[in-house]
Structures are given as structure tokens and as C-alpha cells.
Amino acid sequence: MRLRSAARAALSRAGLVSRLVPRRVRMRLTLLYGLLFVISGAVLLTITYLLVNRPTNTVLVSRRGGSGSPGDAGVHMYTGDEVPGSVDSFAHAQQQQAVRQHAAEMQHLLTQSGIALAIMAVIAIGLGWLVAGRVLRPLRTITTTVQRISAHNVHERLAVEGPGDELKDLADTVDGLLGRLEAALDSHKRFVANAAHELRTPLTVEHALLEESLIDRDATVDSFRSNFERLLTLSEQQARLLESLLTLSGSERGLDRREPLDLAELTGNVLLGTRQEAERRELRVEAHTTPACIWGDDALVERLVANLVDNAMGYNVPDGWVTVVTGVRGGHAFVRVANTGPQIPAAGVSRLFEPFQRIGRTADNGHHGLGLSIVRSIAAAHDATLNAHARPQGGLVVEVGFPLRTTTAPLPDPPAVPATATHDVGPRPLSAAPE
């Protein structure tokens, strides 16, 4: 009970102190400037008082001759124990009077100094208020501008000019943040527009098929069956598109859990499920896998490998090949997928990793342009590097490098705002793949 009472009392005192502390930075700075001046002035006055208040043992004795001539007058100075006994009583009286006079003078000095300190403290508080306002003026400008910026005018910038001090660094940092926010909003708008377009096209076809079935009075069972088969195909395509969108959103949110994985094992599982598709497309699939242990989400990493293999098989040429390699190099575990295929401009490789981007390709083949963008998001969620370049003979080489698995599991990623652009996927040369 005593501990609880003491805790409640401490909390109440802390609340009282927090209520007493001014909420405005300008007022706090003013009080700080005034307090520092008062403390400095008090210390200076104390030092001056101690220096002036030093005691002295000097005794001055004045003597005038009996004739009263100026030549008989004399002044003798005695210090310490040199005072003779004949003048001791007179010196003692004079010394007491000097002490009283010195004390009165010191009291007067102390009073006048206190009054001067109080007056200067008021002046210092006023000057501190002006100086604090001048110092905080750029911050008020930054705050006002940031409050005015919204999604409609996110292109505006603070553009603070002046010396490269902390306030200039703060303004430049805010401008950089606004630039990244503008890029993210633009990417989000493009993503929404592309997703709406991808969904609108099959919906339009579905509506036309249903309308045809209703207005065709001579429709037969075979025509109905044909329309329903097309509707079923469109429905499956939309389901795959929605599943891809959900995977993309989930990978950009970050990882909720991490477990020990082996890229070689996951790659083997993926390749087992693609045998029939490879035979149907008459493609030769080769795997060169060695153990590559990482921490990660098994479903997402398997989806990454599956998307790479699916992309390599879907955009290939007759009698082509696909090569999948896993291993460890340079302190990283990697998976690399290379394939034959049509020529890809080197400058257009990075576009393939943006959502709904296709170079010379259409959506009629069942691909929506989300496979490689999902690969990029999953790689970013696992702190992996992503490199890609086009083969001179045609096709693409993509390599994803994961941090090697250590003995201790990393902590789960904190919740993050979904991002759009992450890694640089430019056409960088990779180590030679088995081609």
C-alpha cells in the first residue's frame, strides 16, 4: 500500500510539473535565456562581492607637530603587528569605525547590485523573447508550409535558403521526404489506374457474353456452353489477378514471421510443379542447386522463385531453355534464373519490375504484368538485393541475393506503410550463369 501511495504521489507530482512547464517552445527558450542570465549575473555579483569584501589590517596614524607648521605634519602607516602600544587604543577605535563603514558600504553595494540584477533580468527576458522568436521563425515557416501541403499540391517544396545550418538541413530533409511522397503517390495512382484497367477489360467481355446469351433467341446449348467456358476462363484470370494483388500488398507490408529456409529445397519444389508446363511449351529446364540457407517466409520466398520460373517459361521461344541456380557467394545466398526469349532493350529491363508493365507483350496470354513486381516486393521484404540484365542473344537473367542464415533468428519487421518503389533493378552485369 505504501508503494502504491508513493507511486501515485510521484505520478501526481510529475503531472503537476508537466502542467507547469510551458507548452510553447518560444516561452521555454525565453525562460531558459532569462534563467541563464540570472544565474550568470548572480555568480558575477558574488565574485565581485567577495573580491571587494577582503579585510585589511593597515592602520594610518596622522600626527601634527606642536608648532603647527606644515613641516611637522607626518603620516605613519603600520600593518599587522607593527602597530606600537601608544597608538593601539586609537588604532582600535579607528579600525572599528572602518569596519562599520565597510559593512555599510558592502550592504549598499549588495542592495544596488540586486536592484541592477532584477532590472537586467527583466531586460534579458524581453530580449530572450525577441531572440527566441527570431530563431524559431524558420520553423514556423516550415510548419505553415507543411500544413498547407496536401495530396493536391504535394509538388510544392520548402526551398529554404540560407547557410547550411541545422534548420537548412531540416528543410532539405522535409523536401526530400515530400519528393519521395510525391513519387509514391504518383506510383499509387498509376497502380490503381492500371489495376482498374486490368479488371475493367474482362468485366466488359463478361458483360458482352452475358448480353449475347440473353438477346440471342436462336442460342443453342453449344453456344451457351461456349460462352460459359469463356466466362469461366475470364473468372479464373480475374481470380489470379486478385491473388497477385493481394500477394503484392502483403509482401510490401513486411514480414510477420521468419523461419529457416533452404533456397535449393524451395526451388526443387517449384520445379516439380512446372514439368508438365515445360513439356507443353517444349522447353528445357536445367537446375543447378546447392544448399543456400536463409531466414524468411516460406510462402513468399517460394512465390518469388515460382514467379521467376513462370516468367522465364512464359516469355520464351520455341525449343528454348530455362536455367535455375542456387548457392552461396560473397556472403549471400542467391537464386538466379536465366532464360532464352525475345530481345529486351537494356533500358527497359527496370520497367519489367513495375506493376502492369510489359515490353512488347499483351495480357492475352494470361499474364498481368505483376509477376516481377511481386518478386521485387518480396525481395525488399527480405532485405535482399535484386539484379537483372538482358541477355545479348535474347531473354533475361534475374538474380536475388538473400542474407545468409545466422544462428539466431532476426526479429519480425515492424508494421510499415506500404511502399511502391524500392530496389534498383537496372541492367547491371552479373556473374556468368550456366547458359
Kinemage of the C-alpha trace (Angstrom):
@kinemage 1
@onewidth
@group {chain A} dominant
@subgroup {mainchain}
@vectorlist {calphas} color= white
{ca met a 1} P 0.000 0.000 0.000
{ca arg a 2} L 2.824 2.408 0.830
{ca leu a 3} L 4.465 1.699 -2.502
{ca arg a 4} L 1.209 2.381 -4.317
{ca ser a 5} L 0.701 5.618 -2.411
{ca ala a 6} L 4.239 6.713 -3.163
{ca ala a 7} L 3.792 5.840 -6.841
{ca arg a 8} L 0.537 7.803 -7.018
{ca ala a 9} L 2.188 10.774 -5.307
{ca ala a 10} L 5.120 10.644 -7.737
{ca leu a 11} L 2.748 10.496 -10.687
{ca ser a 12} L 0.735 13.431 -9.370
{ca arg a 13} L 3.922 15.473 -8.903
{ca ala a 14} L 5.050 14.551 -12.409
{ca gly a 15} L 1.677 15.613 -13.776
{ca leu a 16} L 1.872 18.901 -11.888
{ca val a 17} L 5.366 19.550 -13.237
{ca ser a 18} L 4.240 18.752 -16.785
{ca arg a 19} L 1.346 21.203 -16.412
{ca leu a 20} L 3.666 23.893 -15.093
{ca val a 21} L 6.133 23.541 -17.984
{ca pro a 22} L 5.122 25.929 -20.803
{ca arg a 23} L 3.941 24.208 -23.964
{ca arg a 24} L 5.293 26.847 -26.340
{ca val a 25} L 8.919 26.440 -27.350
{ca arg a 26} L 9.361 30.205 -27.543
{ca met a 27} L 8.284 30.633 -23.903
{ca arg a 28} L 10.566 27.793 -22.787
{ca leu a 29} L 13.518 29.314 -24.626
{ca thr a 30} L 12.740 32.736 -23.116
{ca leu a 31} L 12.644 31.302 -19.609
{ca leu a 32} L 15.854 29.402 -20.301
{ca tyr a 33} L 17.640 32.536 -21.554
{ca gly a 34} L 16.386 34.544 -18.550
{ca leu a 35} L 17.389 31.841 -16.083
{ca leu a 36} L 20.878 31.557 -17.561
{ca phe a 37} L 21.317 35.336 -17.371
{ca val a 38} L 20.150 35.495 -13.743
{ca ile a 39} L 22.476 32.661 -12.737
{ca ser a 40} L 25.423 34.217 -14.588
{ca gly a 41} L 24.690 37.654 -13.065
{ca ala a 42} L 24.384 36.203 -9.570
{ca val a 43} L 27.708 34.389 -9.942
{ca leu a 44} L 29.377 37.579 -11.216
{ca leu a 45} L 27.997 39.645 -8.329
{ca thr a 46} L 29.102 37.010 -5.819
{ca ile a 47} L 32.651 37.043 -7.170
{ca thr a 48} L 32.703 40.874 -7.124
{ca tyr a 49} L 31.362 40.952 -3.562
{ca leu a 50} L 33.992 38.504 -2.355
{ca leu a 51} L 36.796 40.462 -4.008
{ca val a 52} L 35.636 43.816 -2.605
{ca asn a 53} L 34.965 42.410 0.872
{ca arg a 54} L 38.589 41.423 1.530
{ca pro a 55} L 39.670 42.568 5.043
{ca thr a 56} L 42.737 44.786 5.643
{ca asn a 57} L 44.980 45.282 8.708
{ca thr a 58} L 46.506 48.585 7.575
{ca val a 59} L 46.377 51.429 10.159
{ca leu a 60} L 47.075 55.048 9.207
{ca val a 61} L 48.147 57.399 12.029
{ca ser a 62} L 48.334 61.129 11.392
{ca arg a 63} L 50.469 63.396 13.618
{ca arg a 64} L 50.824 67.137 13.567
{ca gly a 65} L 53.680 68.950 15.378
{ca gly a 66} L 53.182 71.404 18.273
{ca ser a 67} L 54.262 74.440 16.233
{ca gly a 68} L 51.601 73.669 13.726
{ca ser a 69} L 53.981 74.202 10.849
{ca pro a 70} L 53.340 72.121 7.770
{ca gly a 71} L 56.761 70.588 8.025
{ca asp a 72} L 55.950 68.984 11.373
{ca ala a 73} L 52.929 67.042 9.982
{ca gly a 74} L 53.540 63.425 9.224
{ca val a 75} L 51.706 60.266 8.367
{ca his a 76} L 52.841 56.860 9.541
{ca met a 77} L 51.485 53.571 8.162
{ca tyr a 78} L 51.507 50.458 10.316
{ca thr a 79} L 50.499 46.982 9.158
{ca gly a 80} L 49.850 43.830 11.170
{ca asp a 81} L 51.823 43.556 14.432
{ca glu a 82} L 53.915 46.693 13.782
{ca val a 83} L 51.365 48.946 15.488
{ca pro a 84} L 53.071 50.414 18.642
{ca gly a 85} L 51.297 50.305 22.001
{ca ser a 86} L 50.990 54.085 22.264
{ca val a 87} L 48.600 54.197 19.347
{ca asp a 88} L 46.947 50.831 19.883
{ca ser a 89} L 43.747 52.148 21.533
{ca phe a 90} L 43.389 54.906 18.994
{ca ala a 91} L 44.008 52.466 16.135
{ca his a 92} L 41.477 50.032 17.587
{ca ala a 93} L 38.761 52.700 17.631
{ca gln a 94} L 39.592 53.758 14.116
{ca gln a 95} L 39.572 50.161 12.959
{ca gln a 96} L 36.119 49.524 14.425
{ca gln a 97} L 34.790 52.596 12.684
{ca ala a 98} L 36.348 51.433 9.394
{ca val a 99} L 34.741 48.011 9.785
{ca arg a 100} L 31.317 49.543 10.350
{ca gln a 101} L 31.757 51.844 7.392
{ca his a 102} L 32.922 48.950 5.190
{ca ala a 103} L 29.934 46.823 6.217
{ca ala a 104} L 27.569 49.668 5.399
{ca glu a 105} L 29.221 50.153 2.025
{ca met a 106} L 29.037 46.413 1.263
{ca gln a 107} L 25.370 46.350 2.272
{ca his a 108} L 24.726 49.305 -0.015
{ca leu a 109} L 26.675 47.587 -2.821
{ca leu a 110} L 24.689 44.386 -2.321
{ca thr a 111} L 21.359 46.225 -2.432
{ca gln a 112} L 22.233 48.241 -5.508
{ca ser a 113} L 23.602 45.128 -7.256
{ca gly a 114} L 20.400 43.203 -6.516
{ca ile a 115} L 18.288 46.004 -7.947
{ca ala a 116} L 20.505 46.151 -11.047
{ca leu a 117} L 20.306 42.363 -11.428
{ca ala a 118} L 16.499 42.436 -11.210
{ca ile a 119} L 16.265 45.190 -13.823
{ca met a 120} L 18.656 43.386 -16.170
{ca ala a 121} L 16.753 40.110 -15.658
{ca val a 122} L 13.568 41.779 -16.948
{ca ile a 123} L 15.502 43.218 -19.889
{ca ala a 124} L 17.103 39.800 -20.541
{ca ile a 125} L 13.672 38.103 -20.587
{ca gly a 126} L 12.418 40.644 -23.104
{ca leu a 127} L 15.485 40.220 -25.300
{ca gly a 128} L 15.213 36.452 -24.928
{ca trp a 129} L 11.623 36.600 -26.145
{ca leu a 130} L 12.715 38.530 -29.244
{ca val a 131} L 15.718 36.289 -29.907
{ca ala a 132} L 13.645 33.100 -29.456
{ca gly a 133} L 11.071 34.423 -31.920
{ca arg a 134} L 13.801 35.204 -34.432
{ca val a 135} L 15.358 31.750 -34.009
{ca leu a 136} L 12.004 29.951 -34.351
{ca arg a 137} L 10.795 31.970 -37.342
{ca pro a 138} L 12.157 29.476 -39.933
{ca leu a 139} L 10.483 26.633 -38.020
{ca arg a 140} L 7.152 28.455 -38.126
{ca thr a 141} L 7.597 28.945 -41.861
{ca ile a 142} L 8.359 25.242 -42.332
{ca thr a 143} L 5.363 24.228 -40.200
{ca thr a 144} L 2.985 26.526 -42.061
{ca thr a 145} L 4.165 25.288 -45.458
{ca val a 146} L 3.968 21.613 -44.489
{ca gln a 147} L 0.445 22.084 -43.080
{ca arg a 148} L -0.610 23.679 -46.356
{ca ile a 149} L 0.763 20.829 -48.486
{ca ser a 150} L -1.706 18.052 -49.268
{ca ala a 151} L -2.186 15.401 -51.948
{ca his a 152} L -3.281 18.116 -54.390
{ca asn a 153} L -0.129 20.261 -54.078
{ca val a 154} L 2.450 17.731 -52.913
{ca his a 155} L 4.754 19.066 -55.636
{ca glu a 156} L 5.443 22.187 -53.535
{ca arg a 157} L 8.740 22.425 -51.670
{ca leu a 158} L 10.049 24.470 -48.750
{ca ala a 159} L 13.136 25.623 -50.697
{ca val a 160} L 14.659 27.299 -47.633
{ca glu a 161} L 17.643 29.469 -48.486
{ca gly a 162} L 20.493 30.449 -46.198
{ca pro a 163} L 23.566 28.964 -44.573
{ca gly a 164} L 23.864 25.215 -44.279
{ca asp a 165} L 22.873 25.043 -40.607
{ca glu a 166} L 20.590 22.626 -38.780
{ca leu a 167} L 17.410 24.409 -39.926
{ca lys a 168} L 18.539 24.237 -43.557
{ca asp a 169} L 19.277 20.527 -43.118
{ca leu a 170} L 15.807 20.031 -41.611
{ca ala a 171} L 14.145 21.847 -44.522
{ca asp a 172} L 16.140 19.836 -47.075
{ca thr a 173} L 15.156 16.623 -45.289
{ca val a 174} L 11.483 17.603 -45.414
{ca asp a 175} L 11.845 18.445 -49.125
{ca gly a 176} L 13.365 15.019 -49.736
{ca leu a 177} L 10.512 13.379 -47.823
{ca leu a 178} L 7.972 15.320 -49.896
{ca gly a 179} L 9.735 14.225 -53.066
{ca arg a 180} L 9.546 10.562 -52.059
{ca leu a 181} L 5.923 11.011 -51.030
{ca glu a 182} L 5.096 12.574 -54.395
{ca ala a 183} L 6.759 9.687 -56.220
{ca ala a 184} L 4.863 7.173 -54.060
{ca leu a 185} L 1.540 8.920 -54.709
{ca asp a 186} L 2.180 9.037 -58.448
{ca ser a 187} L 3.111 5.369 -58.435
{ca his a 188} L -0.001 4.577 -56.401
{ca lys a 189} L -2.204 6.474 -58.861
{ca arg a 190} L -0.660 4.629 -61.794
{ca phe a 191} L -1.083 1.327 -59.980
{ca val a 192} L -4.764 1.979 -59.251
{ca ala a 193} L -5.396 3.114 -62.827
{ca asn a 194} L -3.658 0.049 -64.261
{ca ala a 195} L -5.460 -2.293 -61.869
{ca ala a 196} L -8.804 -0.718 -62.796
{ca his a 197} L -7.962 -1.147 -66.480
{ca glu a 198} L -6.952 -4.775 -65.999
{ca leu a 199} L -10.185 -5.512 -64.161
{ca arg a 200} L -12.412 -3.486 -66.477
{ca thr a 201} L -11.386 -5.359 -69.620
{ca pro a 202} L -12.543 -8.850 -68.527
{ca leu a 203} L -15.664 -7.358 -66.926
{ca thr a 204} L -16.564 -5.751 -70.244
{ca val a 205} L -16.075 -9.060 -72.047
{ca glu a 206} L -18.158 -10.870 -69.434
{ca his a 207} L -20.946 -8.340 -69.826
{ca ala a 208} L -20.874 -8.742 -73.616
{ca leu a 209} L -21.026 -12.561 -73.375
{ca leu a 210} L -23.944 -12.451 -70.944
{ca glu a 211} L -25.766 -9.895 -73.082
{ca glu a 212} L -25.195 -12.018 -76.188
{ca ser a 213} L -26.654 -15.045 -74.469
{ca leu a 214} L -29.750 -13.076 -73.424
{ca ile a 215} L -30.562 -11.353 -76.731
{ca asp a 216} L -29.754 -14.304 -78.998
{ca arg a 217} L -33.131 -16.032 -79.447
{ca asp a 218} L -31.569 -18.774 -81.570
{ca ala a 219} L -28.940 -19.681 -78.980
{ca thr a 220} L -28.265 -23.364 -78.551
{ca val a 221} L -26.858 -25.451 -75.764
{ca asp a 222} L -23.491 -25.498 -77.502
{ca ser a 223} L -23.389 -21.690 -77.754
{ca phe a 224} L -24.341 -21.381 -74.102
{ca arg a 225} L -21.630 -23.875 -73.165
{ca ser a 226} L -19.062 -21.989 -75.242
{ca asn a 227} L -19.981 -18.682 -73.603
{ca phe a 228} L -19.878 -20.228 -70.150
{ca glu a 229} L -16.436 -21.707 -70.840
{ca arg a 230} L -15.171 -18.267 -71.850
{ca leu a 231} L -16.768 -16.744 -68.759
{ca leu a 232} L -15.095 -19.372 -66.600
{ca thr a 233} L -11.716 -18.585 -68.175
{ca leu a 234} L -12.210 -14.866 -67.563
{ca ser a 235} L -13.225 -15.563 -63.973
{ca glu a 236} L -10.073 -17.615 -63.394
{ca gln a 237} L -7.940 -14.817 -64.845
{ca gln a 238} L -9.546 -12.284 -62.536
{ca ala a 239} L -9.021 -14.605 -59.566
{ca arg a 240} L -5.315 -14.889 -60.439
{ca leu a 241} L -5.095 -11.119 -60.798
{ca leu a 242} L -6.708 -10.527 -57.401
{ca glu a 243} L -4.453 -13.153 -55.821
{ca ser a 244} L -1.418 -11.399 -57.302
{ca leu a 245} L -2.615 -8.042 -56.000
{ca leu a 246} L -3.091 -9.492 -52.516
{ca thr a 247} L 0.366 -11.068 -52.617
{ca leu a 248} L 1.901 -7.785 -53.752
{ca ser a 249} L 0.157 -5.891 -50.946
{ca gly a 250} L 1.140 -8.464 -48.326
{ca ser a 251} L 4.811 -8.527 -49.354
{ca glu a 252} L 5.060 -4.725 -49.226
{ca arg a 253} L 3.653 -4.726 -45.683
{ca gly a 254} L 6.668 -6.633 -44.376
{ca leu a 255} L 7.207 -9.996 -42.715
{ca asp a 256} L 5.262 -11.173 -39.688
{ca arg a 257} L 7.469 -14.193 -39.133
{ca arg a 258} L 10.803 -15.609 -40.261
{ca glu a 259} L 11.791 -19.256 -40.309
{ca pro a 260} L 14.827 -21.201 -41.550
{ca leu a 261} L 14.618 -21.927 -45.266
{ca asp a 262} L 16.766 -23.541 -47.939
{ca leu a 263} L 16.566 -21.974 -51.388
{ca ala a 264} L 17.625 -25.252 -53.013
{ca glu a 265} L 14.732 -27.141 -51.417
{ca leu a 266} L 12.168 -24.474 -52.322
{ca thr a 267} L 13.467 -24.326 -55.884
{ca gly a 268} L 13.168 -28.090 -56.212
{ca asn a 269} L 9.547 -27.976 -55.073
{ca val a 270} L 8.761 -25.239 -57.600
{ca leu a 271} L 10.406 -27.077 -60.494
{ca leu a 272} L 8.478 -30.275 -59.728
{ca gly a 273} L 5.234 -28.415 -60.372
{ca thr a 274} L 6.394 -26.956 -63.688
{ca arg a 275} L 7.385 -30.157 -65.516
{ca gln a 276} L 4.155 -30.515 -67.469
{ca glu a 277} L 4.144 -26.837 -68.450
{ca ala a 278} L 7.755 -27.101 -69.635
{ca glu a 279} L 6.919 -30.182 -71.712
{ca arg a 280} L 3.883 -28.464 -73.185
{ca arg a 281} L 5.960 -25.468 -74.206
{ca glu a 282} L 8.836 -27.705 -75.377
{ca leu a 283} L 11.318 -26.000 -73.072
{ca arg a 284} L 14.423 -27.482 -71.490
{ca val a 285} L 14.651 -26.708 -67.771
{ca glu a 286} L 18.006 -27.206 -66.025
{ca ala a 287} L 18.611 -26.842 -62.298
{ca his a 288} L 21.990 -26.434 -60.585
{ca thr a 289} L 21.117 -26.179 -56.903
{ca thr a 290} L 23.348 -26.241 -53.858
{ca pro a 291} L 22.180 -25.542 -50.280
{ca ala a 292} L 21.576 -21.857 -49.573
{ca cys a 293} L 20.148 -21.279 -46.099
{ca ile a 294} L 18.265 -18.084 -45.230
{ca trp a 295} L 15.660 -16.707 -42.826
{ca gly a 296} L 12.325 -15.808 -44.367
{ca asp a 297} L 8.691 -16.544 -45.072
{ca asp a 298} L 8.457 -19.865 -46.913
{ca ala a 299} L 5.256 -18.993 -48.799
{ca leu a 300} L 6.633 -15.661 -50.046
{ca val a 301} L 10.076 -16.991 -50.998
{ca glu a 302} L 8.505 -19.927 -52.817
{ca arg a 303} L 6.230 -17.470 -54.622
{ca leu a 304} L 9.299 -15.422 -55.596
{ca val a 305} L 11.017 -18.442 -57.147
{ca ala a 306} L 7.771 -19.569 -58.805
{ca asn a 307} L 7.232 -16.137 -60.356
{ca leu a 308} L 10.784 -16.058 -61.713
{ca val a 309} L 10.407 -19.520 -63.248
{ca asp a 310} L 6.913 -18.755 -64.563
{ca asn a 311} L 8.149 -15.512 -66.145
{ca ala a 312} L 11.120 -17.326 -67.708
{ca met a 313} L 8.854 -20.013 -69.168
{ca gly a 314} L 6.010 -17.710 -70.204
{ca tyr a 315} L 8.208 -15.310 -72.162
{ca asn a 316} L 10.410 -17.730 -74.021
{ca val a 317} L 10.915 -19.007 -77.557
{ca pro a 318} L 10.257 -22.454 -79.070
{ca asp a 319} L 12.920 -25.006 -78.202
{ca gly a 320} L 14.288 -22.598 -75.592
{ca trp a 321} L 15.716 -23.272 -72.172
{ca val a 322} L 15.471 -22.099 -68.556
{ca thr a 323} L 18.327 -22.384 -66.060
{ca val a 324} L 17.851 -22.109 -62.300
{ca val a 325} L 20.867 -21.826 -59.989
{ca thr a 326} L 21.029 -21.583 -56.189
{ca gly a 327} L 24.103 -21.274 -53.998
{ca val a 328} L 26.221 -19.087 -51.749
{ca arg a 329} L 28.565 -16.375 -52.982
{ca gly a 330} L 30.105 -13.341 -51.331
{ca gly a 331} L 28.399 -13.948 -48.007
{ca his a 332} L 24.929 -14.106 -49.587
{ca ala a 333} L 22.590 -16.900 -50.587
{ca phe a 334} L 21.281 -16.395 -54.099
{ca val a 335} L 18.834 -17.769 -56.610
{ca arg a 336} L 19.398 -16.957 -60.293
{ca val a 337} L 17.024 -17.666 -63.183
{ca ala a 338} L 18.142 -17.223 -66.781
{ca asn a 339} L 16.178 -17.964 -69.935
{ca thr a 340} L 16.111 -17.575 -73.654
{ca gly a 341} L 13.484 -15.330 -75.157
{ca pro a 342} L 12.822 -12.267 -77.267
{ca gln a 343} L 15.215 -9.346 -77.304
{ca ile a 344} L 14.687 -6.879 -74.437
{ca pro a 345} L 16.102 -3.338 -74.603
{ca ala a 346} L 18.666 -2.795 -71.862
{ca ala a 347} L 16.987 0.465 -70.834
{ca gly a 348} L 13.628 -1.289 -70.468
{ca val a 349} L 14.666 -4.011 -68.007
{ca ser a 350} L 13.820 -1.922 -64.946
{ca arg a 351} L 10.313 -1.277 -66.324
{ca leu a 352} L 9.553 -5.006 -66.174
{ca phe a 353} L 9.624 -4.807 -62.372
{ca glu a 354} L 6.914 -2.133 -62.234
{ca pro a 355} L 3.278 -3.288 -61.845
{ca phe a 356} L 1.382 -3.923 -65.096
{ca gln a 357} L 4.401 -3.135 -67.263
{ca arg a 358} L 5.004 -5.269 -70.364
{ca ile a 359} L 7.508 -4.619 -73.126
{ca gly a 360} L 6.001 -5.754 -76.430
{ca arg a 361} L 3.637 -8.097 -74.588
{ca thr a 362} L -0.107 -8.232 -74.110
{ca ala a 363} L -2.395 -9.555 -71.402
{ca asp a 364} L -3.999 -12.122 -73.699
{ca asn a 365} L -1.514 -14.752 -72.579
{ca gly a 366} L -2.868 -14.743 -69.023
{ca his a 367} L -0.023 -12.632 -67.603
{ca his a 368} L -0.979 -9.324 -65.984
{ca gly a 369} L 2.492 -7.844 -65.575
{ca leu a 370} L 2.622 -8.381 -61.797
{ca gly a 371} L 4.997 -11.345 -61.522
{ca leu a 372} L 8.282 -9.448 -61.415
{ca ser a 373} L 6.856 -6.590 -59.360
{ca ile a 374} L 5.867 -9.197 -56.756
{ca val a 375} L 9.428 -10.551 -56.933
{ca arg a 376} L 10.777 -7.068 -56.208
{ca ser a 377} L 8.436 -6.547 -53.235
{ca ile a 378} L 9.222 -9.955 -51.723
{ca ala a 379} L 12.948 -9.303 -52.130
{ca ala a 380} L 12.577 -5.931 -50.402
{ca ala a 381} L 10.649 -7.533 -47.524
{ca his a 382} L 13.555 -9.982 -47.006
{ca asp a 383} L 16.286 -7.286 -47.260
{ca ala a 384} L 17.508 -8.984 -50.420
{ca thr a 385} L 19.279 -7.435 -53.391
{ca leu a 386} L 17.746 -7.744 -56.842
{ca asn a 387} L 19.807 -7.551 -60.033
{ca ala a 388} L 18.676 -8.119 -63.605
{ca his a 389} L 20.039 -7.692 -67.104
{ca ala a 390} L 19.012 -8.654 -70.605
{ca arg a 391} L 20.951 -11.362 -72.451
{ca pro a 392} L 22.511 -10.197 -75.730
{ca gln a 393} L 21.045 -13.252 -77.509
{ca gly a 394} L 17.588 -12.592 -76.035
{ca gly a 395} L 15.969 -13.382 -72.741
{ca leu a 396} L 16.593 -12.227 -69.195
{ca val a 397} L 18.829 -13.043 -66.219
{ca val a 398} L 17.489 -12.247 -62.752
{ca glu a 399} L 19.380 -12.844 -59.505
{ca val a 400} L 18.111 -12.335 -55.971
{ca gly a 401} L 20.685 -12.309 -53.134
{ca phe a 402} L 19.455 -13.027 -49.581
{ca pro a 403} L 21.352 -12.504 -46.317
{ca leu a 404} L 22.809 -15.802 -45.134
{ca arg a 405} L 21.082 -17.515 -42.238
{ca thr a 406} L 22.753 -16.947 -38.881
{ca thr a 407} L 22.392 -18.940 -35.676
{ca thr a 408} L 19.795 -16.557 -34.219
{ca ala a 409} L 16.529 -15.660 -35.894
{ca pro a 410} L 16.049 -11.973 -36.746
{ca leu a 411} L 13.208 -10.037 -35.189
{ca pro a 412} L 9.969 -9.635 -37.177
{ca asp a 413} L 9.703 -6.477 -39.221
{ca pro a 414} L 7.711 -3.656 -37.596
{ca pro a 415} L 4.472 -2.639 -39.320
{ca ala a 416} L 5.258 -0.269 -42.167
{ca val a 417} L 3.362 1.866 -44.601
{ca pro a 418} L 3.172 0.026 -47.945
{ca ala a 419} L 5.825 1.354 -50.284
{ca thr a 420} L 5.886 1.313 -54.018
{ca ala a 421} L 9.402 1.840 -55.319
{ca thr a 422} L 12.201 0.024 -53.528
{ca his a 423} L 15.211 -1.532 -55.206
{ca asp a 424} L 17.241 -0.526 -58.188
{ca val a 425} L 16.718 -3.179 -60.841
{ca gly a 426} L 18.809 -1.657 -63.571
{ca pro a 427} L 20.732 -3.660 -66.148
{ca arg a 428} L 23.779 -4.489 -64.051
{ca pro a 429} L 26.160 -7.262 -65.123
{ca leu a 430} L 26.031 -10.406 -63.044
{ca ser a 431} L 28.428 -13.261 -62.746
{ca ala a 432} L 28.216 -15.674 -65.622
{ca ala a 433} L 25.274 -18.040 -65.390
{ca pro a 434} L 25.422 -21.532 -66.814
{ca glu a 435} L 23.986 -20.808 -70.241
